[in-house]
Amino acid sequence: KEIKTHLKPGGTFLLSTPNGLKTKFVLGKPYNPFHVIEYKPKELHDILKKQFSRSTLYGFRCINKSHIKKEKQIEKTLNYKVAYYLGHFRFVRNLLGYIPTNLKRSVTKENVLQTLGIKDYTVDKNIIDSEGLFAVIKK
């Protein structure tokens, strides 16, 4: 409702959010502490449809096969699993804020992942299999 109030006639609003179908949970909450809710495609579609007559929902995901393979290997390691679960606790995240990112990434082995760019992602109508949702909303 708030977006609709502030969006000028003829204006476009772009929205992205993780795909709730792919959300990883720790202790019943989305792993990312900054996400209160991670909507599933149908939920987001229904919300947008209620407020806007013109909105289109897309999915986005990484298509870099070597990156995906390496990331899956890393996620199986004990260091990554421990960091993943401990990182969900606010006091741990606060402490980790004082540790350089490169050092943290070397412990979890995420430092071996290549930097991704725009060519490593695709945006299309396949919202079910996507990592994230991307909405184009027009007023």
C-alpha positions in Angstrom: 0.0 0.0 0.0 2.8 2.4 0.9 4.6 1.8 -2.5 1.3 2.5 -4.3 0.9 5.7 -2.4 4.3 7.1 -3.3 4.6 5.7 -6.9 3.8 8.5 -9.4 1.3 7.8 -12.2 3.3 6.2 -15.1 6.1 5.3 -12.6 7.8 1.9 -12.3 8.9 0.2 -9.1 11.4 -2.7 -9.2 11.4 -5.1 -6.3 13.6 -8.1 -5.6 13.4 -10.6 -2.8 14.7 -14.1 -2.1 12.3 -16.9 -3.3 10.6 -18.2 -0.2 10.5 -21.7 -1.8 14.3 -21.7 -1.6 14.6 -20.1 1.9 17.0 -21.8 4.3 15.8 -21.7 7.9 17.6 -21.9 11.2 15.5 -22.2 14.3 12.3 -21.5 12.3 13.5 -18.1 10.9 15.0 -17.2 7.5 18.7 -17.6 7.7 19.3 -14.0 6.6 18.7 -12.0 9.8 17.6 -8.9 7.8 14.7 -10.7 6.2 11.6 -10.9 8.3 9.6 -12.6 5.6 10.8 -14.3 2.4 7.7 -14.6 0.1 6.9 -17.6 -2.0 6.0 -16.7 -5.6 2.3 -17.1 -5.2 2.2 -15.0 -2.0 4.1 -12.2 -3.6 2.0 -12.4 -6.8 -1.2 -12.2 -4.7 0.0 -9.2 -2.7 1.1 -7.3 -5.9 -2.2 -8.2 -7.7 -4.2 -6.7 -4.9 -2.4 -3.4 -5.1 -1.4 -3.0 -8.7 -3.1 -3.8 -12.0 0.2 -4.0 -13.8 2.9 -6.1 -12.3 5.1 -8.9 -13.7 7.0 -11.4 -11.6 10.3 -12.9 -12.8 12.7 -15.4 -11.3 16.5 -14.9 -11.2 19.2 -17.4 -10.6 22.9 -18.1 -11.0 23.7 -20.0 -14.2 27.5 -20.3 -13.7 27.8 -24.1 -13.4 31.3 -24.1 -12.0 30.3 -21.6 -9.3 27.2 -23.6 -8.4 29.2 -26.9 -8.2 31.9 -25.3 -6.0 29.3 -23.7 -3.7 27.6 -27.0 -3.2 30.9 -28.6 -2.2 31.7 -25.9 0.3 28.2 -26.1 1.8 28.9 -29.7 2.7 32.0 -28.9 4.8 32.0 -28.9 8.6 33.5 -25.3 8.8 30.7 -24.0 6.5 27.9 -25.7 8.4 29.2 -24.5 11.8 29.6 -20.9 10.5 26.1 -21.1 8.9 24.3 -22.1 12.1 26.3 -19.9 14.5 25.9 -16.9 12.1 22.2 -17.0 12.8 22.7 -15.8 16.4 22.7 -12.0 16.7 25.6 -11.9 19.2 27.7 -14.0 17.0 27.0 -11.8 14.0 27.9 -8.8 16.0 31.2 -10.3 17.0 31.9 -11.4 13.4 31.4 -7.8 12.3 34.9 -7.1 13.8 36.6 -9.9 11.8 37.7 -9.0 8.3 35.5 -10.5 5.6 38.4 -12.2 3.8 39.4 -14.0 7.0 35.8 -15.2 7.6 35.6 -16.4 4.0 38.9 -18.3 4.3 37.6 -20.3 7.3 34.4 -21.4 5.4 36.4 -21.7 2.2 34.1 -19.3 0.4 37.2 -17.4 -0.6 37.8 -19.8 -3.4 34.5 -18.9 -5.1 34.9 -16.6 -8.1 33.4 -13.2 -8.1 30.1 -13.3 -10.1 28.9 -10.7 -12.6 25.8 -10.0 -14.5 26.6 -12.6 -17.1 26.5 -15.3 -14.4 22.7 -14.7 -13.8 19.5 -15.1 -15.8 16.1 -13.5 -15.3 13.1 -15.2 -16.8 9.6 -16.4 -16.1 10.8 -19.5 -14.3 9.9 -18.3 -10.8 9.6 -21.7 -9.1 13.2 -22.8 -9.7 14.7 -19.3 -9.1 16.9 -18.2 -6.2 15.1 -14.9 -6.1 12.0 -13.0 -7.3 12.1 -9.9 -9.3 8.9 -7.8 -9.8 8.3 -5.0 -12.3 5.4 -2.9 -11.0 3.8 -0.1 -13.0 1.3 2.5 -11.9 
